[in-house]
Amino acid sequence: MKKKIVILGATGTVGSKISAILLNEGHQVTLIARHTETLEKYREQGATIVTADITNVDILTNAFKGADSAFVLMPDNVKAENTRAYQREVTGRLIEVIQNSGISYIVNMSSLGAHMHEGTGVMAGTGEQEVRLNQLRDVNVLHLRSAYFMENLLRTISVVKNRGINGTAADGDHAIPMVATQDVAKVAAGYLSGLDFQGKVVQAVMGPGNYSLREFTGIIGKAIGKPDLAYVQFPVDQAKQAFLKNGFSSDFVDNLIEMGTAIKTGFMNYQQRDDSTTTSTTAEEFVNEVYLRAYNAS
């Protein structure tokens, strides 16, 4: 049976893929984003496209009314002067929307490590959002705790090309679960259309295995013809200055870097892996199918 489904962040890394899956399955989908130009292609598939900020309660409430389910998330705000205050505002507005609209099923984009509420930078706000959504009455909420996105490695393509190395401020030797966002989107789309969860539920999506950033860099190097490509852990101050030059606020950068440097504490290794949390796309498949295309196009 076809469902009426709302997708917040429909232009995002995960939201865009969920949107495509659900529309191809014939569901009645409302796509919401701040900038919707890239979503126009979906109109001929029957999509309703809404331009709105995630904090606009009135517009979102109208979109959620009558829907069977909705995908929600905690978007980054790189300009936020107080990241946690912004995150709390977003969660508060989402709660208003859910309560005012009467929607009964929510799939919340969360993250591995959301069980921790401090010391994990931007992830701490994701954990708090889980707790607050769990207070909703008569609403079924599934928290999709995703592993570290393999797509995050696309952000350092310029470093690989211009400096001949790969690097971030995170430890290079601590292995963590990594996942391709296409796999996350498939799981999310299944819950949004299947509505096969009750109460408040956590579902981890952990990819095929654990990789360190150094190991993943080696896979990239082999694929691009640079088998000696090295991973370098950048000093925090150096990493921060690079983000500040790109217009990010100082507070957001501090939170972003804290998340990366906290990886070595094991906060992303808390969730247990089993058949229900393991997805199929390997690092090698991702690099050959996604990374190389982006690398060659840059």
Secondary structure, DSSP 4 states (H G I P E B T S, - for coil): ---EEEEESTTSTTHHHHHHHHHHTT-EEEEEES--GGGGGGGGGT-EEEE--TT-HHHHHHHHTT-SEEEE-----TT-SSHHHHHHHHHHHHHHHHHHHT--EEEEEEETTTT--SSSTTHHHHHHHHHHHTT-SS-EEEEEEE-EEGGGGGGGHHHHHHHSEEEESS-SS--EEEE-HHHHHHHHHHHHHH----SEEEEEE--SEEE-HHHHHHHHHHHTT-TTPEEEE--HHHHHHHHHHTT--HHHHHHHHHHHHGGGGTGGG-SPP-TTT-----HHHHIIIIIHHHHHH-
